[in-house]
Amino acid sequence: MGDHTNWSEEEFKAYLCLYAADSNFEFHIEEKKLIESKFSPEVIEKIKEVTDDLNDHQRSRIIVDYVKSKKYTESQIDDLLKEMKEVYLSDGSFDQYEQSIYNMLKKIIKI
């Protein structure tokens, strides 16, 4: 799984956005465009290379580990969640599965 706690803030945010876009197994063009507008192709590719073969438990563990290692404040966590929600909403839909993943992440990273 690698040492993701050494990622830069930009790499971690790119990971969150990619995680959100892929969480319902449908990577919509609007989500892709939004992510590409926020991050360089190099950052996106680096994160995809490291995380594409991980299962959902491993992917969510990366988020929890990173947030804990960087000692995020409640406000910073809220900002991260807003960024994820922006990706979820970019395709005009925030389906039940996406909401479930979002709420699960909200619970586990706010502990």
C-alpha positions in Angstrom: 0.0 0.0 0.0 3.0 2.3 0.4 3.6 5.2 2.7 0.8 7.5 1.8 1.4 9.6 5.0 4.3 11.2 3.1 2.0 12.5 0.4 1.8 16.2 -0.1 -1.4 18.0 0.8 -2.2 18.3 -3.0 -1.6 14.6 -3.5 -3.9 13.7 -0.7 -6.6 16.1 -1.9 -6.3 14.6 -5.4 -6.7 11.1 -3.8 -9.8 12.2 -2.0 -11.3 13.5 -5.2 -10.4 10.4 -7.2 -11.8 8.3 -4.3 -15.1 10.2 -4.4 -15.4 10.0 -8.2 -14.8 6.3 -8.2 -16.8 5.4 -5.1 -19.9 4.4 -7.0 -17.9 2.6 -9.7 -18.9 5.2 -12.3 -16.3 7.8 -13.2 -18.4 10.5 -15.0 -16.9 13.0 -17.4 -18.0 15.9 -15.2 -16.1 14.4 -12.3 -13.0 13.8 -14.5 -13.1 17.4 -15.7 -13.4 18.8 -12.2 -10.5 16.7 -11.0 -8.3 17.6 -14.0 -9.1 21.3 -13.4 -7.8 21.1 -9.8 -4.7 18.9 -10.1 -1.8 18.4 -12.6 -1.8 15.3 -14.8 1.3 14.1 -13.0 -0.3 14.2 -9.6 -3.4 12.4 -10.8 -1.3 9.7 -12.5 0.9 9.2 -9.5 -2.1 8.7 -7.2 -3.8 6.4 -9.6 -0.7 4.2 -10.0 -0.4 3.8 -6.3 -4.1 3.2 -5.5 -5.9 1.7 -8.5 -5.4 -1.9 -7.3 -6.5 -1.3 -3.7 -9.7 -2.6 -2.2 -12.3 -0.3 -0.5 -11.0 -1.0 3.0 -7.4 -0.1 2.0 -8.6 3.0 0.3 -10.6 4.3 3.3 -7.7 3.3 5.6 -5.4 5.7 3.6 -7.8 8.6 4.4 -8.0 7.8 8.1 -4.3 7.3 8.4 -3.4 10.5 6.6 -5.9 12.6 8.5 -4.6 11.2 11.8 -0.9 11.6 10.9 -1.4 15.2 9.9 -3.5 16.0 13.0 -6.2 17.7 11.0 -8.5 20.1 12.9 -12.3 19.8 12.7 -12.4 22.7 10.3 -9.8 21.2 8.0 -11.7 17.9 8.0 -14.9 19.8 7.1 -13.0 21.5 4.2 -11.9 18.0 2.9 -15.4 16.7 3.1 -16.7 19.8 1.2 -14.1 19.1 -1.5 -15.3 15.5 -1.8 -18.9 16.5 -1.9 -18.1 18.9 -4.8 -16.9 15.9 -6.8 -20.0 13.9 -5.9 -22.3 16.7 -7.0 -20.4 17.6 -10.2 -22.3 15.1 -12.3 -25.6 16.5 -11.1 -26.4 13.5 -8.9 -25.5 12.4 -5.3 -26.8 8.9 -5.4 -27.6 6.7 -2.4 -24.4 4.8 -2.7 -22.3 7.9 -2.9 -24.1 9.3 0.1 -23.4 6.1 2.1 -19.7 6.3 1.3 -19.6 10.0 2.1 -21.4 9.5 5.5 -19.1 6.5 6.4 -16.0 8.6 5.7 -17.4 11.5 7.6 -17.8 9.2 10.7 -14.4 7.5 10.5 -12.3 10.6 9.9 -14.0 12.7 12.6 -13.2 10.3 15.4 
